[in-house]
Amino acid sequence: MIQAILGAALAAIVAPLAYRARALTLLGAAAAFAIGAIVFGSGGWRAAAVLFAFFIPSALISRIGAKRGPPRSGWQVLANGGVAAICALGATRGGSVFAAAFAGAFAAASADTWGTEIGTLSRTPPVSILTLRSVQAGRSGGVTALGSAATICGALCVALVASAVGVAPFWSVAAGGIAGALLAPRTESSSAPVVPEMRMRVRNSAASLRNADDPAARCRVAGKRRRQLCRNARGCHRGITGSVVA
């Protein structure tokens, strides 16, 4: 009971700090509090060390990516730590399999974060993990050598701590973390070149749909085009006249 109270108290300190640092949204902080309380309360300081081995380096690495993304939402926090929290509860009954799965879940989340964030810094184009051909930046399944190396390092970071504090064997956690990260769909390249283009296409499509059903809108568009053509024609006429005079 005391351990659970201490776990909730520690989670109540860490989650607001992450929210103030803009690493988490409000719902993300609430989800982090719940996961932290379960992990701390179930596994004590050893489980807390594994959690921090994932959270602290991942939060720092997220700040050095090619483009800092928005704070993590509640769903993202649950996706990274929900399975680990469930496994932490299962490990309270003395199950070594649940303990290894707990550490492996955080190792996979760490590997995925490291690979994604550091992969954005790669100067070489990503290649598809299925066809091994170059793909456009931002496409799902695109990986780089730098991102792949970072994936392995992220898993090893959590595995090293889990082994040092006696939660689970090093190689089982590392293997589970790397396998979990590779099986998850990930993009190791910046999505910046793709997202604006997609947004522009959506806006243009929406405008076309609105104009198709609105005769007044079609007239306005046609009027703008005529005015632009007239301005271009006047500009060309002035340029030709000036050349002749000169």
N, C-alpha and C positions, 0 to 999 in steps of 0.2 A: 504493500500500500504506500509506504514512504517512497519507494523507488518510482512509483507511478506519479506521485505528487511532484517529486523532483523533476521528473521527465517533462511534465506539463509546464512547470515553472521555467525550465530551460528553453523549451519550445516557445513559450510566451515571450522570451527575451530575443531569441534568434529571429523569429518570423517578422516582428515589427522592424528589426534592423534591416532585414532584407527588403522589406517594403519601402523603408525610407531611402535605401540605396538604389531604389528603382530597379531592383533585380526581379521583383515580383509585383503582380497586381494585388489589389485588395483581396480578391478571391484566391489568388495564388498564395498570399500570406496565410489565409485561413486554412487552405489545404496543407501548406507546409507545417502549420501548427499542429494539425491533426496527425500528420505522418510523423512529425518529430516526437510528439507526445507518445504515440504508440511505440516507436522505435526505442526511445529513451526508457519508457516505462517497462518495456518487455525485455530488452537486452542490456540495460544499464550502460555504463560508460564504454564498454567494448563495442556495443552496437552503435553508440553515439559516435565513436571514433571512425567507424566505417562510413556512417552518414556524412560526417564532416570531410572525410577523404574524397567523397564525391562532390559535396556542395561547394566547399571553399575553392578548390582549384577550378571547378567548372564556372563558378561565378566570376573569377578573375580572368579566365581565358575568354569568356564571353565578351569581355571589354576590349580585347585586343584583336578581334576579328576584323575582316575588311570593312564591315559595316555593322555597327551595333544594332541589334534588333530590339523590339519592344520588350517590356518586362514579361516574364513568364506568367501565363494564366493559370487558373485553377486546374483546368484539364491537363495542361502540360506538366504541372507538378504531380498530379495523380498518375499520369502516364510514367513519369520517372520514378516515383517512389511508392505508388500504390501496391505493386506486387511485393516490393521489399517489406512494406509494413505488414502485409498479410503473412509473409514468410517469417517475420520477426515474432508474430503471435504464435505461429506453429512451432517455432524453436523453443518457446517457453516450456514445452513438454519434454524437452531434452532430445529433440530430433536433430541429429547432425546434418541430415539431408536438408531440412528447412534452414538451418544456419548457413549452409553452403549456398542454398538458393537465395537467401537474403543478401549475402555479400555479392553473389553473382549478378543479382538484379541491379544493384548499385554500380557494379563494375561495368555492366552493359550500358547503363545510362551515362556513366562517365566517359566510356569509350565513344559513344555516339556524339556527345557534346564536344569532346576534344577533336574528333575527326571532322565534325561539321565546321566548327569555328576556326580551327587552324587550317583546314583545307581551303578556306576562302582566301588565304594568303598566298596560295600557290600561283606561280607565274606560268605554269604549264596548263594547257586545257584539260578538262576532265575527260575521262573515257568511261564508257558504259561497262559495268561489271558483267554484263551478259554477252555483249558482242566485242568488247575490247576496242571499240572504235571511238573516235573523238565525238563528243556530244556538246551541245550548246550549254553555256553556263546557266545553271539554274534547273536543269533537267533532273528529274528524280532518277537515282541510280548512277549518277555520274560521280566518279571517284578520282582522286589524284594520289600520287605517291606520298606527298607530304601529309595529306589527310589520312591515308591508310596508316602511316607511321604514327601519327597522333592518336589514332584509334587504339592501336596496341598499347601505347604509353598510358592512355587514360584507363584502360582496363588493368594494367600492371600497377598503377598508382593505388587503386582500391584494393587489389589483391595483396599488395605488400602490407598495407595497414591491417587488413583482415587477418593475414597470417601472423603479423607481429603481435596482435592483441589476443590471438588464440580463438578467433571466431570460426575460421575455416582454412583448409590447406591452400597454399599459394596457387598451385597450378590448376586446381579445380576452379577456383574463383576466376583466375585469369582466362582460362579456356572458355568458361561460361560467359564471361563478359565480352570477349572478342566475338564469340559465335552469336550472341544476342545482338550485338551492334551490327554485324554483317548481315544478319537476317532482316533487320529492320530497314525500311526504305529510308534512304538518307541522300541528301544533296551536299556535296563538299565544295560547291562553288557558289559564288554570290548570285542571288536571284535578281539583282538589280537590273541587268539588261533585259530580263524577260517580263517582269511584273509590270513596268510602265507600258510596255508594248501591249500587253494583254488588257490593261485598264483602258488604253486608248481605243483598242478595238471594241471593247464593250460599250464605251461611250458613243463611238461612232455608230454602232449597231442600234443602240437605243435611240439616238437622234434620228436615224433613218426610219425607224419604226414610227416614231412620233410624227415625222414629216409626211410619211405615207398616208396616215389617217387624218391629217389636218391640211385642208387646201390652203388656208391662210399661211401656214408655215411653209408650204411649198412656194407660195408667191414671195414670201420674204427671202427665202434662200435664192430664188431666181433673181430677185431684185439686187441682192448683194453681189451676185455673180456679174450681172450686167454693169453695176457700178464699178466693180473691180476691172472689168474689161475696158470700160471707158477711161478709167484712170491710166491703165497701161497704154492704151492707144494714144492718149494725150501726151504721155511721157515720151513715147517713141516719136511722135510728130515733132515735139520740141527738140528732141535730140537731132533729128534729121534736118530741121530748119536751121539749128545752130551750126551744123556742119556745113550746110550750103552757104550760109552767110560768111562763115570763116573762110 
